[in-house]
Amino acid sequence: MSMAVAFSSYGGPEVLEAIETEILRPAAGQIIVRVESVRKLAPHGVDAALDAIGGEAIPVSLELVGNKNRVGTIADHAGAAKYGVSTLGGMRTAGRLEELVELYERGRLRVHIQNAHPLRDAPRAHREVEAGHVRGKVVLVAG
């Protein structure tokens, strides 16, 4: 068994629990949603949903949450317009970066790096990300 989802305990809503499940290998562009698993954990629905993958995630999130004002996406701007949910973006400032570095140094923020490639292998790293099977960050290392 492996963890199918990961949740942040920093700055967000509380999480019911993480579900241990067999990892399924979807085809490129396919999304596997286990609505039934979420319903078992939260039979009265969930408070909010964040789409970070696009595709069918917004309509499934709306089905589980029931309130379009409590669903947001960082991945599907066209879907956000279609379904009337929020498009979310990161606050990219030097101050925010300092906050994140501090959290990382205190062990409160973990960044999973799947692969690190030398800068000369940037095309290969880009193909890896485009394939859609990355479970973490792909990093280019200069020097």
C-alpha positions as CSV (number, residue, x, y, z in Angstrom):
1,M,0.0,0.0,0.0
2,S,1.1,3.6,-0.7
3,M,-0.2,7.0,0.1
4,A,-2.5,8.1,-2.8
5,V,-2.7,11.7,-1.7
6,A,-0.6,14.2,0.3
7,F,-2.0,17.0,2.4
8,S,-0.4,20.2,3.8
9,S,-0.8,20.9,7.5
10,Y,0.5,24.5,7.0
11,G,-1.9,27.4,6.3
12,G,-4.9,25.4,5.1
13,P,-8.0,23.6,6.2
14,E,-7.7,20.5,8.4
15,V,-7.6,17.2,6.7
16,L,-9.8,14.2,7.6
17,E,-7.0,11.6,7.0
18,A,-4.8,10.4,4.2
19,I,-6.1,7.3,2.5
20,E,-3.7,4.3,2.0
21,T,-4.5,2.7,-1.3
22,E,-3.0,0.9,-4.2
23,I,-1.4,3.3,-6.6
24,L,-3.1,3.1,-10.0
25,R,-1.2,3.9,-13.2
26,P,-3.4,6.1,-15.3
27,A,-2.7,6.6,-19.0
28,A,-1.3,10.0,-20.1
29,G,-4.0,12.6,-19.6
30,Q,-6.2,10.3,-17.6
31,I,-7.4,11.1,-14.1
32,I,-8.5,8.5,-11.6
33,V,-10.8,9.9,-9.0
34,R,-12.0,7.8,-6.1
35,V,-15.2,9.8,-5.2
36,E,-16.4,6.8,-3.2
37,S,-13.3,6.9,-1.0
38,V,-13.8,10.5,-0.2
39,R,-17.5,10.0,0.5
40,K,-16.7,7.2,3.0
41,L,-14.4,9.6,4.9
42,A,-16.8,12.5,4.7
43,P,-20.4,11.3,4.2
44,H,-21.7,14.8,4.7
45,G,-19.5,16.3,2.0
46,V,-16.2,18.1,2.2
47,D,-15.6,21.8,3.0
48,A,-13.4,22.8,0.1
49,A,-11.4,21.4,-2.8
50,L,-8.2,22.5,-4.7
51,D,-7.7,21.3,-8.2
52,A,-4.0,20.9,-9.0
53,I,-4.3,18.6,-12.0
54,G,-7.0,19.9,-14.3
55,G,-9.2,17.6,-16.5
56,E,-12.2,16.2,-14.7
57,A,-11.1,17.5,-11.3
58,I,-13.3,20.5,-11.2
59,P,-16.7,18.8,-11.9
60,V,-15.7,16.0,-9.5
61,S,-14.8,18.6,-6.8
62,L,-18.1,20.4,-7.3
63,E,-19.9,17.1,-6.9
64,L,-18.1,16.5,-3.5
65,V,-18.2,20.1,-2.2
66,G,-21.4,21.3,-3.6
67,N,-20.5,25.0,-3.4
68,K,-18.5,26.5,-6.3
69,N,-17.3,29.3,-4.0
70,R,-15.3,26.6,-2.1
71,V,-13.6,25.1,-5.1
72,G,-10.5,26.5,-6.7
73,T,-7.9,25.6,-9.3
74,I,-4.3,26.3,-10.0
75,A,-4.3,24.1,-13.1
76,D,-7.4,24.6,-15.2
77,H,-8.2,28.3,-16.1
78,A,-10.7,27.3,-18.8
79,G,-12.5,25.0,-16.4
80,A,-12.6,27.7,-13.8
81,A,-14.4,30.0,-16.3
82,K,-16.7,27.2,-17.5
83,Y,-17.8,26.1,-14.0
84,G,-17.5,29.4,-12.2
85,V,-14.9,28.4,-9.7
86,S,-11.9,30.5,-8.5
87,T,-8.6,30.5,-10.3
88,L,-5.9,30.6,-7.6
89,G,-2.3,31.8,-8.0
90,G,0.7,32.0,-5.8
91,M,1.9,35.2,-4.2
92,R,5.4,35.5,-5.8
93,T,7.3,38.1,-3.8
94,A,10.7,38.2,-2.1
95,G,8.9,38.3,1.3
96,R,6.9,35.2,0.5
97,L,10.0,33.4,-0.6
98,E,11.7,34.3,2.7
99,E,8.7,32.9,4.6
100,L,8.9,29.6,2.6
101,V,12.7,29.3,3.1
102,E,12.1,29.8,6.9
103,L,9.4,27.1,7.0
104,Y,11.8,24.8,5.0
105,E,14.7,25.4,7.4
106,R,12.4,24.7,10.4
107,G,11.3,21.4,8.8
108,R,7.7,22.6,8.4
109,L,7.8,22.6,4.6
110,R,9.0,19.6,2.6
111,V,9.6,19.6,-1.1
112,H,9.7,16.2,-2.8
113,I,12.2,16.2,-5.6
114,Q,11.6,13.4,-8.1
115,N,14.6,14.1,-10.3
116,A,17.5,16.6,-10.6
117,H,19.0,17.0,-14.1
118,P,22.0,19.0,-15.2
119,L,21.1,22.1,-17.1
120,R,22.4,20.6,-20.3
121,D,19.6,18.0,-20.0
122,A,16.8,20.6,-19.9
123,P,15.0,19.1,-22.9
124,R,14.9,15.7,-21.3
125,A,13.6,17.2,-18.0
126,H,10.9,19.1,-19.9
127,R,9.7,15.9,-21.6
128,E,9.6,14.2,-18.2
129,V,7.3,16.9,-16.9
130,E,5.1,16.9,-20.0
131,A,4.6,13.1,-19.8
132,G,2.5,13.8,-16.7
133,H,3.8,11.1,-14.4
134,V,5.9,13.3,-12.1
135,R,5.3,12.9,-8.4
136,G,7.3,15.8,-7.1
137,K,9.5,18.5,-8.5
138,V,11.9,18.1,-11.5
139,V,14.9,20.4,-10.9
140,L,17.5,21.8,-13.3
141,V,20.9,22.1,-11.7
142,A,23.3,24.7,-13.0
143,G,27.0,24.2,-12.9
